[in-house]
Amino acid sequence: LQGRPYIALREVGNDTGEYIDTKAITDKIRTAVLNSGRFRFTTEKENLADTLDEVEMQEESGLYRKQGGARKGNWQPPQLLLRGRMTAIRKRNSDVKDVYYLITMTLDEIDSATIVWTDEKEINKRVAR
């Protein structure tokens, strides 16, 4: 892939059985990847309606100059899909409860349906009784 490829990002899935703000984790990952300067992101699925509303307003309202305005059909398709899952492993003994969270991220090349990168991060939470 040439230049700075476009990435579609999916919210990190939560398979832990606990409430975890995976939206915040996803936002943090997007910020780190974007700040690397190597990639660009397409608008997330849940925000596409807002983006489309803005494009339609620029095209149809007569309030904006036609030259340089947003137009349907100009969006960049993503070349890559970044997704992740979060799981947990619990261990207990009489005085300590350990929870190991594992976040696994995968980057797919959409055109070839090929995994081009994967990584995982483990976080340990220990609670004394």
C-alpha positions as a LaTeX table, in Angstrom:
\begin{tabular}{lrrr}
\hline
Residue & $x$ (\AA) & $y$ (\AA) & $z$ (\AA) \\
\hline
Leu1 & 0.00 & 0.00 & 0.00 \\
Gln2 & 1.36 & 3.35 & $-1.03$ \\
Gly3 & 1.29 & 6.66 & 0.86 \\
Arg4 & $-0.82$ & 6.90 & 4.01 \\
Pro5 & $-3.51$ & 4.20 & 3.69 \\
Tyr6 & $-7.05$ & 4.72 & 4.96 \\
Ile7 & $-8.20$ & 2.54 & 7.84 \\
Ala8 & $-11.75$ & 1.63 & 8.87 \\
Leu9 & $-11.82$ & 1.16 & 12.64 \\
Arg10 & $-14.25$ & $-1.07$ & 14.53 \\
Glu11 & $-14.86$ & $-0.69$ & 18.25 \\
Val12 & $-12.89$ & $-3.14$ & 20.38 \\
Gly13 & $-15.19$ & $-6.03$ & 21.30 \\
Asn14 & $-15.68$ & $-6.95$ & 24.94 \\
Asp15 & $-15.66$ & $-10.69$ & 25.71 \\
Thr16 & $-14.83$ & $-10.23$ & 29.41 \\
Gly17 & $-18.29$ & $-10.49$ & 30.94 \\
Glu18 & $-17.63$ & $-7.15$ & 32.68 \\
Tyr19 & $-18.61$ & $-3.62$ & 31.81 \\
Ile20 & $-15.55$ & $-2.01$ & 30.23 \\
Asp21 & $-15.64$ & 1.23 & 28.25 \\
Thr22 & $-14.29$ & $-0.22$ & 25.02 \\
Lys23 & $-15.22$ & 2.99 & 23.17 \\
Ala24 & $-12.59$ & 4.83 & 25.23 \\
Ile25 & $-10.04$ & 2.09 & 24.49 \\
Thr26 & $-10.87$ & 2.30 & 20.78 \\
Asp27 & $-10.51$ & 6.10 & 20.85 \\
Lys28 & $-7.09$ & 5.79 & 22.50 \\
Ile29 & $-5.93$ & 3.28 & 19.86 \\
Arg30 & $-7.18$ & 5.52 & 17.01 \\
Thr31 & $-5.38$ & 8.53 & 18.51 \\
Ala32 & $-2.08$ & 6.65 & 18.81 \\
Val33 & $-2.27$ & 5.25 & 15.26 \\
Leu34 & $-3.33$ & 8.60 & 13.76 \\
Asn35 & $-0.57$ & 10.46 & 15.63 \\
Ser36 & 2.01 & 8.06 & 14.16 \\
Gly37 & 1.50 & 9.94 & 10.88 \\
Arg38 & 1.45 & 6.68 & 8.89 \\
Phe39 & $-2.32$ & 6.20 & 8.43 \\
Arg40 & $-5.60$ & 8.05 & 7.96 \\
Phe41 & $-9.01$ & 6.92 & 9.21 \\
Thr42 & $-12.34$ & 6.90 & 7.44 \\
Thr43 & $-15.41$ & 8.08 & 9.32 \\
Glu44 & $-16.68$ & 5.43 & 11.75 \\
Lys45 & $-19.91$ & 3.65 & 10.82 \\
Glu46 & $-21.89$ & 5.20 & 13.68 \\
Asn47 & $-20.95$ & 8.71 & 12.45 \\
Leu48 & $-21.61$ & 8.20 & 8.72 \\
Ala49 & $-25.16$ & 9.59 & 8.89 \\
Asp50 & $-23.87$ & 12.85 & 10.41 \\
Thr51 & $-21.18$ & 13.13 & 7.74 \\
Leu52 & $-23.69$ & 12.43 & 4.97 \\
Asp53 & $-26.05$ & 15.07 & 6.39 \\
Glu54 & $-23.22$ & 17.62 & 6.20 \\
Val55 & $-22.36$ & 16.66 & 2.62 \\
Glu56 & $-26.02$ & 16.94 & 1.58 \\
Met57 & $-26.32$ & 20.32 & 3.27 \\
Gln58 & $-23.24$ & 21.60 & 1.42 \\
Glu59 & $-24.50$ & 20.22 & $-1.90$ \\
Glu60 & $-28.17$ & 21.13 & $-1.72$ \\
Ser61 & $-28.67$ & 24.13 & 0.58 \\
Gly62 & $-27.21$ & 26.79 & $-1.69$ \\
Leu63 & $-25.34$ & 28.21 & 1.33 \\
Tyr64 & $-21.88$ & 27.08 & 0.24 \\
Arg65 & $-19.69$ & 27.70 & $-2.80$ \\
Lys66 & $-19.81$ & 24.74 & $-5.17$ \\
Gln67 & $-16.07$ & 24.93 & $-5.74$ \\
Gly68 & $-14.21$ & 23.19 & $-2.93$ \\
Gly69 & $-17.35$ & 21.95 & $-1.21$ \\
Ala70 & $-18.00$ & 18.38 & $-0.15$ \\
Arg71 & $-19.71$ & 16.15 & $-2.71$ \\
Lys72 & $-21.15$ & 12.66 & $-2.73$ \\
Gly73 & $-18.80$ & 10.22 & $-4.40$ \\
Asn74 & $-15.60$ & 11.83 & $-3.10$ \\
Trp75 & $-15.16$ & 9.70 & 0.01 \\
Gln76 & $-12.04$ & 7.59 & 0.21 \\
Pro77 & $-12.63$ & 3.86 & 0.65 \\
Pro78 & $-10.58$ & 2.22 & 3.39 \\
Gln79 & $-7.84$ & $-0.18$ & 2.33 \\
Leu80 & $-7.45$ & $-1.60$ & 5.82 \\
Leu81 & $-9.72$ & $-2.72$ & 8.66 \\
Leu82 & $-8.49$ & $-2.46$ & 12.27 \\
Arg83 & $-10.44$ & $-4.47$ & 14.84 \\
Gly84 & $-9.86$ & $-5.93$ & 18.27 \\
Arg85 & $-11.22$ & $-8.13$ & 21.06 \\
Met86 & $-10.77$ & $-7.96$ & 24.80 \\
Thr87 & $-10.88$ & $-11.12$ & 26.93 \\
Ala88 & $-10.25$ & $-11.83$ & 30.62 \\
Ile89 & $-8.75$ & $-14.69$ & 32.60 \\
Arg90 & $-9.53$ & $-14.81$ & 36.33 \\
Lys91 & $-7.46$ & $-16.55$ & 38.99 \\
Arg92 & $-8.31$ & $-16.61$ & 42.69 \\
Asn93 & $-6.78$ & $-17.94$ & 45.84 \\
Ser94 & $-7.70$ & $-17.26$ & 49.47 \\
Asp95 & $-6.25$ & $-13.74$ & 49.67 \\
Val96 & $-5.70$ & $-12.50$ & 46.10 \\
Lys97 & $-7.85$ & $-12.15$ & 42.99 \\
Asp98 & $-5.97$ & $-11.73$ & 39.71 \\
Val99 & $-7.61$ & $-10.69$ & 36.46 \\
Tyr100 & $-5.59$ & $-10.75$ & 33.26 \\
Tyr101 & $-7.06$ & $-8.73$ & 30.41 \\
Leu102 & $-5.85$ & $-9.50$ & 26.93 \\
Ile103 & $-6.48$ & $-7.08$ & 24.06 \\
Thr104 & $-5.78$ & $-8.54$ & 20.63 \\
Met105 & $-5.75$ & $-6.21$ & 17.63 \\
Thr106 & $-5.82$ & $-7.31$ & 13.99 \\
Leu107 & $-5.27$ & $-5.30$ & 10.81 \\
Asp108 & $-6.79$ & $-6.75$ & 7.62 \\
Glu109 & $-6.15$ & $-5.70$ & 4.04 \\
Ile110 & $-9.73$ & $-5.42$ & 2.77 \\
Asp111 & $-9.07$ & $-6.01$ & $-0.94$ \\
Ser112 & $-7.29$ & $-9.34$ & $-0.42$ \\
Ala113 & $-9.02$ & $-10.38$ & 2.86 \\
Thr114 & $-5.53$ & $-10.88$ & 4.30 \\
Ile115 & $-4.37$ & $-10.31$ & 7.87 \\
Val116 & $-1.32$ & $-8.03$ & 7.55 \\
Trp117 & $-0.62$ & $-7.39$ & 11.25 \\
Thr118 & $-1.72$ & $-8.55$ & 14.68 \\
Asp119 & $-0.56$ & $-7.78$ & 18.19 \\
Glu120 & $-1.72$ & $-8.26$ & 21.74 \\
Lys121 & $-1.35$ & $-6.45$ & 25.05 \\
Glu122 & $-1.87$ & $-8.01$ & 28.47 \\
Ile123 & $-2.96$ & $-6.01$ & 31.49 \\
Asn124 & $-2.96$ & $-7.47$ & 35.00 \\
Lys125 & $-5.31$ & $-6.33$ & 37.76 \\
Arg126 & $-4.64$ & $-7.71$ & 41.25 \\
Val127 & $-7.02$ & $-7.22$ & 44.16 \\
Ala128 & $-6.09$ & $-8.26$ & 47.71 \\
Arg129 & $-8.92$ & $-9.47$ & 49.94 \\
\hline
\end{tabular}
